[in-house]
């Protein structure tokens, strides 16, 4: 069985691997009760984001989750929007353009 990805610490060069690890873990466990729930997917991902550098963002997303009704808001769009927000906050937007090996810029 695939293990959970390592704790994410806001390093932009590790964001893609982190999300790919989450997605792989979720795919592997799709038949386990709850693993298809968008709210639980977001919650699981947030539990693996524990470093001080991401604490504020994690707290804000957690506060938002607390306002949702599982009966009404537990829809695929929630997970899709979370991935968009994660990408905007943490993923390297310059990696595809970095052909010289210089330091990668992050949109932080």
Helices and strands as residue ranges (DSSP letters): H 12-28, H 38-47, G 52-54, H 55-66, H 70-73, H 76-90, G 95-97
